[in-house]
């Protein structure tokens, strides 16, 4: 017994009784209210529930049916929620017909540069501004980010352009300061299985971009999402950003198979990061268009006005004029698959 589907006219009293019963058995209840049905996801080791106990729940007032989910990722599964998850961030809708584009520099370097980039991506049609204030780098000697100062710059860019801010959190100790400034929290590939971090951010209602790990399977990604959702936060965007394979011609191998597979397995929105997936600016546009054609709900694209001077990932960043051209081309691809940009 992993899911309890309630009757259309279940009362608040009946719902409270079911939840209290689950809690008395050591489980948590994740309540999802749809347009027609309310569903309770049972959080915990449900293998311990006996057949008699399952039958008892099935006979409780307000219960329509109970189901067992075979997949280990219960809350993220299509079995838990058949319809697509859609949620709002400010005026933007994630997971709907409109494809959202998150754009900006890899790292926040200084305020003038960030504001220049923010104005350009807004003019081109981006929905969000992104930039790293805390940077997880392969080398400890590389630029590590500006910390809270960088977050303040992002907030200033939002004030001037109106674009919501997407930025990464690396450490549970930084969550509070990031929450002060960010509209969407990003969990980077290197932290996808930092389970304490996932649990900590799951306790907040801030929307999350969860990036697939460098060598993570699709199941690994969905189980990471489950860690967040088990804490009560269902506002998650799953992000395919390329995985490490034997191929060396590109930085990573962008696994566009993951888009339709994730769409089949999960109700969560799926976005794609072609910048990290390819690692070369001239490959970003074709892979972005392919991602939209594959069914992605959004894109993360790195943009920098002077990539040759960028402190992080300049080689995969588009110049503003290239980004503007790409946004025009993406509109045609979006129309072809019944979406808008």
C-alpha positions as CSV (number, residue, x, y, z in Angstrom):
1,X,0.0,0.0,0.0
2,X,1.8,3.1,-1.3
3,X,-1.1,5.3,-2.5
4,X,-4.5,5.9,-1.0
5,X,-7.0,7.4,-3.4
6,X,-9.8,9.2,-1.6
7,X,-13.4,9.6,-2.7
8,X,-14.4,12.8,-4.5
9,X,-16.5,14.0,-1.6
10,X,-14.1,13.0,1.2
11,X,-14.6,15.2,4.3
12,X,-11.8,17.0,6.2
13,X,-12.6,14.9,9.2
14,X,-12.2,11.6,7.2
15,X,-8.9,12.9,5.8
16,X,-7.6,13.8,9.2
17,X,-8.5,10.3,10.5
18,X,-6.6,8.6,7.7
19,X,-3.6,10.7,8.2
20,X,-3.6,10.2,12.0
21,X,-3.8,6.4,11.4
22,X,-0.8,6.5,9.1
23,X,1.2,8.6,11.5
24,X,0.4,6.2,14.4
25,X,2.0,3.4,12.4
26,X,5.2,5.5,11.9
27,X,4.4,6.7,8.3
28,X,4.2,10.2,6.9
29,X,1.4,11.3,4.6
30,X,2.0,13.3,1.4
31,X,-1.3,14.8,0.4
32,X,-1.9,15.7,-3.3
33,X,-5.1,17.5,-4.1
34,X,-6.2,17.2,-7.8
35,X,-9.2,18.7,-9.6
36,X,-11.2,15.4,-9.1
37,X,-9.4,13.4,-6.5
38,X,-7.2,13.7,-3.4
39,X,-4.4,11.2,-3.2
40,X,-2.3,10.3,-0.2
41,X,1.2,9.1,-0.7
42,X,2.4,6.9,2.1
43,X,6.0,7.8,3.0
44,X,8.1,5.1,4.7
45,X,8.8,1.4,4.4
46,X,5.4,0.3,3.2
47,X,6.6,-3.3,2.8
48,X,5.9,-3.6,6.6
49,X,2.2,-3.1,6.0
50,X,0.4,-6.4,6.2
51,X,-2.5,-7.5,4.0
52,X,-4.9,-7.1,6.9
53,X,-3.7,-3.6,7.6
54,X,-4.1,-2.7,3.9
55,X,-7.7,-4.1,3.9
56,X,-8.4,-2.0,7.0
57,X,-7.4,1.2,5.2
58,X,-9.4,0.2,2.2
59,X,-12.5,0.0,4.3
60,X,-12.0,3.4,6.0
61,X,-14.6,6.2,5.4
62,X,-13.5,8.4,2.5
63,X,-11.2,5.8,0.9
64,X,-11.9,4.9,-2.7
65,X,-9.0,2.6,-3.5
66,X,-5.4,1.7,-2.4
67,X,-2.5,0.9,-4.7
68,X,1.0,-0.3,-4.5
69,X,3.7,1.3,-6.6
70,X,6.4,-1.0,-7.9
71,X,8.9,1.8,-8.6
72,X,11.0,2.9,-5.6
73,X,10.4,6.5,-6.4
74,X,6.8,6.7,-5.2
75,X,6.0,10.4,-5.1
76,X,7.8,11.2,-8.3
77,X,6.1,8.4,-10.1
78,X,3.3,8.6,-12.7
79,X,1.6,6.0,-10.6
80,X,1.2,8.5,-7.8
81,X,0.1,11.3,-10.1
82,X,-1.0,10.6,-13.7
83,X,-1.2,14.3,-14.8
84,X,1.8,16.6,-15.3
85,X,2.9,18.7,-12.4
86,X,2.6,22.4,-13.2
87,X,3.5,25.2,-10.8
88,X,4.2,28.9,-10.9
89,X,7.3,30.9,-10.2
90,X,6.2,34.5,-10.1
91,X,4.4,35.1,-13.4
92,X,5.9,32.1,-15.1
93,X,4.4,28.6,-15.3
94,X,6.6,25.6,-15.2
95,X,5.5,22.4,-16.9
96,X,2.7,24.0,-18.9
97,X,2.5,24.6,-22.7
98,X,5.1,27.4,-22.5
99,X,8.8,26.4,-22.6
100,X,10.7,28.4,-20.1
101,X,14.3,29.6,-20.8
102,X,16.7,30.2,-17.9
103,X,19.7,32.2,-19.2
104,X,22.7,34.0,-17.8
105,X,26.4,33.6,-16.9
106,X,27.8,30.5,-15.3
107,X,29.2,32.6,-12.4
108,X,28.3,36.0,-11.1
109,X,31.5,38.0,-11.6
110,X,30.5,41.6,-11.0
111,X,27.4,43.7,-11.0
112,X,27.9,45.6,-14.3
113,X,28.6,42.5,-16.3
114,X,25.6,40.7,-14.8
115,X,23.3,43.6,-15.4
116,X,24.4,43.8,-19.0
117,X,23.7,40.1,-19.6
118,X,20.4,40.2,-17.7
119,X,19.2,43.0,-19.9
120,X,20.2,41.2,-23.1
121,X,18.6,37.8,-22.2
122,X,15.4,39.6,-21.1
123,X,15.3,41.4,-24.4
124,X,15.7,38.1,-26.3
125,X,12.9,36.5,-24.4
126,X,14.4,34.6,-21.5
127,X,12.1,33.9,-18.5
128,X,14.7,33.6,-15.8
129,X,18.2,35.0,-15.0
130,X,20.7,32.4,-13.7
131,X,24.2,32.8,-12.2
132,X,26.3,31.0,-9.7
133,X,27.2,32.8,-6.4
134,X,28.6,29.6,-4.9
135,X,30.6,27.6,-7.5
136,X,31.5,23.9,-7.2
137,X,34.7,23.7,-9.3
138,X,36.8,20.7,-10.1
139,X,39.9,22.5,-9.0
140,X,40.1,24.2,-5.6
141,X,42.2,26.9,-7.2
142,X,39.5,27.9,-9.7
143,X,37.1,30.8,-9.0
144,X,34.7,29.7,-6.3
145,X,32.1,32.4,-6.6
146,X,31.3,35.7,-4.7
147,X,29.0,34.2,-2.1
148,X,26.4,36.5,-0.6
149,X,27.7,39.5,-2.6
150,X,26.9,37.6,-5.8
151,X,23.4,36.8,-4.5
152,X,22.9,40.6,-3.9
153,X,23.9,41.2,-7.5
154,X,21.4,38.7,-8.7
155,X,18.7,40.4,-6.6
156,X,19.6,43.7,-8.3
157,X,19.4,42.1,-11.7
158,X,15.9,40.8,-10.8
159,X,14.9,44.3,-9.6
160,X,16.0,45.9,-12.8
161,X,14.6,43.3,-15.3
162,X,11.8,41.5,-13.4
163,X,13.4,38.1,-14.2
164,X,13.2,35.6,-11.3
165,X,16.6,34.4,-10.1
166,X,17.9,30.8,-10.3
167,X,21.1,30.1,-8.4
168,X,22.8,27.1,-6.9
169,X,23.1,26.0,-3.3
170,X,26.0,23.7,-2.3
171,X,25.9,23.4,1.4
172,X,23.0,23.1,3.9
173,X,24.6,25.9,5.9
174,X,24.1,28.3,3.0
175,X,20.4,27.5,2.5
176,X,19.0,30.4,4.6
177,X,21.1,33.0,2.8
178,X,20.3,31.6,-0.7
179,X,16.6,31.6,0.2
180,X,16.8,35.3,0.9
181,X,17.6,36.1,-2.7
182,X,16.7,33.2,-5.0
183,X,13.3,32.4,-6.6
184,X,14.5,29.0,-7.7
185,X,17.2,26.9,-6.0
186,X,19.5,24.8,-8.2
187,X,21.1,21.6,-7.0
188,X,24.1,21.0,-9.2
189,X,25.2,17.7,-10.7
190,X,27.9,17.2,-8.1
191,X,25.4,17.5,-5.3
192,X,22.6,15.4,-6.8
193,X,23.2,12.7,-4.2
194,X,24.1,15.0,-1.3
195,X,21.1,13.5,0.6
196,X,21.4,15.8,3.6
197,X,21.3,18.8,1.3
198,X,18.3,17.4,-0.6
199,X,16.4,16.8,2.7
200,X,17.2,20.3,3.9
201,X,15.9,22.1,0.8
202,X,12.9,19.7,0.7
203,X,11.7,21.2,4.0
204,X,11.2,24.5,2.2
205,X,8.6,25.3,-0.5
206,X,11.1,27.1,-2.8
207,X,11.1,25.6,-6.4
208,X,14.1,23.5,-7.2
209,X,16.1,22.6,-10.3
210,X,17.6,19.2,-9.7
211,X,20.5,18.4,-12.1
212,X,21.3,14.9,-13.1
213,X,24.7,13.7,-11.7
214,X,27.7,13.2,-13.9
215,X,27.4,9.4,-13.8
216,X,23.8,9.1,-12.5
217,X,21.2,6.8,-14.0
218,X,17.6,8.1,-14.6
219,X,16.6,6.0,-11.6
220,X,19.3,7.8,-9.5
221,X,17.9,11.2,-10.5
222,X,14.3,10.2,-9.6
223,X,15.4,8.8,-6.3
224,X,17.2,12.1,-5.6
225,X,13.9,13.9,-6.3
226,X,12.2,11.5,-4.0
227,X,14.4,12.7,-1.1
228,X,13.2,16.2,-1.7
229,X,9.5,15.3,-2.1
230,X,9.5,13.1,1.0
231,X,10.1,16.3,2.9
232,X,7.1,17.9,1.4
233,X,8.5,19.9,-1.6
234,X,6.9,18.8,-4.9
235,X,8.0,21.8,-6.9
236,X,10.9,20.2,-8.7
237,X,12.3,20.5,-12.3
238,X,14.4,17.5,-13.3
239,X,17.4,18.7,-15.4
240,X,19.3,16.6,-17.9
241,X,22.7,18.2,-18.3
242,X,24.8,15.5,-19.9
243,X,26.5,12.5,-18.4
244,X,30.1,11.2,-18.4
245,X,30.7,8.5,-21.1
246,X,33.7,7.3,-23.0
247,X,33.2,10.0,-25.6
248,X,35.8,12.8,-25.5
249,X,34.7,14.9,-28.4
250,X,32.3,16.9,-26.2
251,X,32.5,17.8,-22.5
252,X,29.6,15.4,-21.7
253,X,27.2,13.3,-23.6
254,X,23.8,15.0,-23.6
255,X,21.3,12.2,-23.0
256,X,18.2,13.5,-24.8
257,X,16.7,10.0,-24.4
258,X,16.2,11.0,-20.7
259,X,13.5,13.6,-21.7
260,X,10.9,11.2,-23.0
261,X,11.9,8.5,-20.5
262,X,11.5,10.9,-17.5
263,X,8.2,12.1,-19.0
264,X,7.0,8.5,-19.1
265,X,8.1,7.6,-15.6
266,X,7.5,10.9,-13.7
267,X,4.9,13.7,-13.6
268,X,7.6,16.3,-12.8
269,X,8.7,18.9,-15.4
270,X,11.9,18.1,-17.3
271,X,14.3,20.7,-18.5
272,X,17.6,20.5,-20.4
273,X,21.0,22.2,-20.0
274,X,22.7,22.0,-23.5
275,X,25.6,24.3,-22.4
276,X,27.0,21.7,-19.9
277,X,25.8,18.8,-22.0
278,X,27.9,19.9,-25.0
279,X,30.6,22.1,-23.4
280,X,31.1,24.0,-26.7
281,X,29.2,27.1,-27.6
282,X,28.7,26.1,-31.2
283,X,26.8,22.9,-30.2
284,X,24.4,24.7,-27.8
285,X,21.9,25.8,-30.4
286,X,21.4,22.5,-32.2
287,X,21.1,20.6,-28.9
288,X,18.7,23.2,-27.5
289,X,16.5,22.8,-30.5
290,X,16.7,19.0,-30.2
291,X,15.7,19.2,-26.5
292,X,12.6,21.2,-27.3
293,X,11.7,18.7,-30.1
294,X,12.2,15.9,-27.6
295,X,9.6,17.4,-25.2
296,X,11.6,19.4,-22.7
297,X,9.6,21.9,-20.6
298,X,12.5,24.3,-20.4
299,X,16.2,25.1,-21.1
300,X,19.2,26.4,-19.1
301,X,21.5,28.3,-21.4
302,X,24.8,30.0,-20.4
303,X,25.2,33.5,-21.9
304,X,28.1,35.9,-21.4
305,X,28.8,39.2,-23.1
306,X,32.6,38.5,-23.2
307,X,33.0,34.7,-23.0
308,X,36.8,35.0,-23.6
309,X,37.0,36.8,-20.2
310,X,34.5,34.7,-18.3
311,X,35.8,33.3,-15.0
312,X,33.8,30.1,-15.5
313,X,32.7,28.1,-18.6
314,X,33.3,30.8,-21.2
315,X,33.9,28.1,-23.9
316,X,30.3,27.0,-23.7
317,X,28.6,30.4,-23.3
318,X,26.7,32.1,-26.1
319,X,27.2,35.7,-26.8
320,X,24.0,37.8,-26.5
321,X,23.5,38.1,-30.3
322,X,23.9,34.3,-30.7
323,X,21.4,33.8,-27.9
324,X,18.9,36.2,-29.5
325,X,19.2,34.2,-32.8
326,X,18.7,30.9,-31.0
327,X,15.5,32.2,-29.2
328,X,14.0,33.1,-32.6
329,X,14.8,29.7,-34.0
330,X,13.4,27.9,-30.9
331,X,10.0,29.5,-31.5
332,X,9.7,27.6,-34.8
333,X,10.6,24.3,-33.1
334,X,8.2,24.9,-30.3
335,X,5.4,25.6,-32.7
336,X,6.1,22.4,-34.5
337,X,5.6,20.3,-31.3
338,X,2.6,22.3,-30.1
339,X,4.4,24.5,-27.6
340,X,5.1,28.2,-27.2
341,X,8.3,30.0,-26.2
